[in-house]
Amino acid sequence: MILPVVILALAGLAAEDLKTVAAEPNPVKRARLALIHGEQAATKAGEVCQASEYDQCNELLNETGESVELAAQSLDRAGIDAARNPRHHKDAEIKTRKILRLVDALRSYIHPEDLVRYEAVRKTVSDINDRLLSAIMSKKKK
């Protein structure tokens, strides 16, 4: 019974603000919260883009990219070797893959003038996803 309450509390925190997430002292928890926030921002961006509210869509896309970057930086600062202990990196890779699918689905709704910004966010998310995957799949150091 406690687990659903904790999950709802984490989701509520992530929905508040990216600055609140960035203030989390634990880097692994900060990465997890940032990815939850990024997923929520990408989902909301899809709804807003479909409604042709392009300014808000761009803001949410930028927030999605910033969230994924924050998560990657947080995992890097945690100092966890992904090859030896891949749990947190694998969770982050799965979340970034999901965010990438959400961002890819937005392509048809993006205003033509905003495609450069969209491609930059998509490339950021894709690069971070690739980096996480290669860190997990690398050989263990002896």
N, C-alpha and C positions, 0 to 999 in steps of 0.2 A: 504494500500500500504506500510505502514511503517513496519507492522508485518513481511512480507516476508524478508525484508532487515535485520531486527533484527535477524531473525532465521538464515539467511545465514551468518551473522556476527558471531553469536555464533558457528555455525558449523565450520566456518573457523578458529576461535580461538581454538576450540577443536582439530582440525586437526593439529595444529601447534606442540604443545609439551605439555607433561604432566606437565612439570615444569611451563609453562605459566599458566596452569589451576590451579596448586597448589598455585600460587601467588595471585589468586583472593581473595580479602578480605572478601567478603560476603560468608559465609559458605553454604548457600542454593544454591546460584548461582554456587559456586565451585563444589558442589555435582552434580548439573545438568550437568555442563560442563564435569566433570570427567566421568559421565555415557555416555555422547555423545561420548567422546573420546574412552571409553572402547568398545562401540558398533562398532565404526569405526575400532578399532584395531582388534576386533574379526572377523569382516567381511574381512578385509585385510588378517588376518591370514588364513582364509579359502581359499582365492585365492592363497596365497603363498604355503600353504600345498598341495593343489591340483597340484601345479607345482613342487612338490618335493624339494622345497628350505627349508630344515629343520631348518637351523640355523636362518634364518629370521622368520620362523614360530614360533620358540621358543621365540625369542625376542618379537614378537607381542603378543604371549600368556601371557608372563610375564607382558607386558604392560597392557594387558586387566585386569589381576588380580590386578595390582597396581592401576589402575583407579577405579575399584570397591571398593578396600580398601580405597582409598582417598575419594570417595563419602560417604562411611559409616562413616568414621572419621569426615567428614565435617558435616554430619547430626547430629552426636552425639554432636559435638561442638556447633551446632546451638542452642541447648537447647530447642528444640521444642518437646513437649509431643505428641507422635504419636497417643495416644488414644484420646486426646482432639482436636488435629488439624492434621489429618492424610494426608492432601493433599500432602505435599512434600515427606513424607515417602511412600505413595501409588505410586506416580510417580516414585520414586526410585525403589520400588519393581517391578513395571511393566518393567522398563528398565533392571533391573538385571535378571528378568525372561527371557527377550528377549536375553540378552547376554548369559545366561546359555544355551538356545536353540542353539545359534550360536556355542558355545564351544562344546556342545554335538555332533553337526553335524561334528565336526572336527575329532572325535575319529577314524574313519576309515582311515584317511589320516596321522595320526601321526606315525612317525617312532617308531618301537618297543623299541628302546633304550631311547626314550623320553617320554614314557608312564608315568613314575613316575612324571615328571615335569607337564605333562598334567593333571594327576589326582590331583596334589596339587592345580593347578589353578582352576580346576573344583570344587574341594571341597571348596576352598575359596569363589568362587562366589555363590555356593549353600548355604553355611553357612550364608553368608551375606543376601541372599535372604530370607532364613528362619527366620533370626533374624528380618528383616524388617517386614515380614508378621506377626510374633508373636507380635511385638510392636504395629502394627496397630490393631490387633484383641484383645489385652488385654483390660481388663475392665478399665473404667475411674476411676481415683482416686478422692475421694471426698474431 
